[in-house]
Amino acid sequence: KQTLPNLGITVRKVDPSDPQNVAKAIDKKTKPVFIETPANPTLKIFDIAALARVAHQRGVQLAVDNTFATPYFQRPLQLGADIVIHSATKYIGGHGDTVAGVIVGKKEFIKRARNEVNRDIGAVISPFNAWLLLRGLKTLPVRMERHSENAMKIAKYLSFHPKVNWVSYPGLRTHPQHELACRQMDGFGGMISFEIKGGKKAGETLMNSVKLMTLAVSLGDVDTLLEHPATMTHSSYSLEELHEVGVTEGMVRLSVGLEDVNDLIDDLSQALKKI
Ligand SMILES: Cc1ncc(COP(=O)(O)O)c(C=O)c1O
């Protein structure tokens, strides 16, 4: 909204569910097409291979934010993407104690990112934070398996709950892009979004009623984190902007942790009773 226009970069937002929308938005000045899949916080899935084809046909690179899936569950470069980014603050660090990022791409591109952004602007990770990431990476596969297993059970539980309107989790057959998720991902990850009946007020009640889960805006932690996008991560958005990014007032985002899943379901159950 601000940073890129301040740098003289025009951003065009299009819905990448249909790669033709992206194709139409590319002009002579377009540099990268940037997508996030699964998307935050809707958990929509976009077709990396199809979008890479559309971008390449027009001589443009495809960059993918792979934070939610992690390299354990999704490898965009193998699907045709050119650049991959991760907020390593999330699953790669894995313990909610580090702020870091990763950019993956061809040597020349990384050289420029390192020299022009890291060195000249100063986005440099501290040695201790780098060490925390390396330590986190050692358990990434086991953590992701457990995040995913717990998330699937919670998504199923929520989808039958009378106070829940809908659940968005790529592992559910009811997810509109479930088949695509099966094709391009090896697992579905630990992120779920769902809508509770009663809008914003119900969202706030749920946030204030959980006991085991932590109310926090980050994600990818060993602990389960719960947040209400309309009043937290997206509180600066107007109603129109919320609608544009698919955030409803009763939407809740859950980053499922590594706890015993029955304890998590018990916690959600007692909190949903308060609504
Ligand atoms: C998908 C995704 N990408 C990037 C970011 C930005 O991460 P960081 O805060 O580590 O810069 C976030 C943060 O929430 C995110 O969820």
The ligand as a Gaussian input file, in Angstrom:
#p B3LYP/6-31G(d) Opt

LIG

0 1
 C        2.566000     -15.419000       4.565000
 C        3.413000     -14.364000       5.218000
 N        4.450000     -13.836000       4.545000
 C        5.237000     -12.870000       5.086000
 C        4.996000     -12.373000       6.351000
 C        5.909000     -11.296000       6.905000
 O        6.735000     -11.881000       7.855000
 P        7.765000     -11.115000       8.802000
 O        6.932000     -10.521000       9.904000
 O        8.665000     -12.194000       9.311000
 O        8.454000     -10.091000       7.978000
 C        3.937000     -12.877000       7.087000
 C        3.649000     -12.347000       8.424000
 O        2.617000     -12.566000       9.014000
 C        3.128000     -13.908000       6.511000
 O        2.105000     -14.446000       7.196000

